[in-house]
Amino acid sequence: MNQNRRKRINDIRDKISELRDELDTIREEEDEYRENIPEQFHGNLHYEQSEEASSNMEEAVESLDQVLDCLEEATQQ
């Protein structure tokens, strides 16, 4: 791979990494919100929606980690 394409991929990796970190921060905020819901409201609709949102964000973060790993490998070729 030539220098120009490698640099472009590294630029993309940097952007994805920033977005991944931002998404993980939002997930942590959602987790904290849910942890502060009084126990008598655990299991209600808002709690379950928050739990599902956190789970989806966690999966997205893991997927972005895989994308970053693949791009890293691509630039090593």
N, C-alpha and C positions, 0 to 999 in steps of 0.2 A: 504494500500500500504506500502510495506516495505521501509526502509530508503534508500537502494541502488537504487531502481527504482525511488524514489522521487528525489534523488540527480541527477540521470541521466536526468530526465525530467527538473529539474531546470537548468542543464547545457545546455540543448537544448533550453530552454526559453531564457537564456542569449545570446546564439548565434543568435537566431532569432531576439531578441531585437536589437542587434548590427546591423544586416542586415537591419532591419526595419528603424533604425535611419539613416543609410547610404543612403538607398533608398529615404527617405524623404529629406535628404540634396540635393541629386541629383535633386529631383523634384523642390525644392526651387531654385536651380541654373538654371534649365530650365525655371521656371517662371520668374526669374530675367532677363534671356536672352531675353525672349519674351517681357517683359515690356520695354526693351531698343531698340526694333525694332521701327524704325521711323513709325509714324502713316500711312504714305502713303503706307507702305508695309503690314499693317494689312490686313488679308484676303488672302494674297498670299500663295503659297504652303508651304513654309518653316514655316510661322506663324501657319498655320493650322496643320501641322505635329507636331510642338512644342506643340500646344494646346492639341492635341490628346495624345501625349506622356505624358504630365503632368497629364491629366485626367486618363490615364491608371496607371501611377505610384501612383496617389492618391488612386485609387481603390485597388491597391496592398497593399499599406500601411494600408488601412482600413481592408483588409483581414488578414494581418499579426497581426493587433491588435486583431481581433477575435480569431486567433490561439493562441495568447498569453493568452487571457482570458480563453479559453478552457483548456489550459495546467495548468493555475493557479487553475482552478476549479478541475482538475484531481488530483492535488497534495493535495487538501484540503480534499479529500475523505479518 
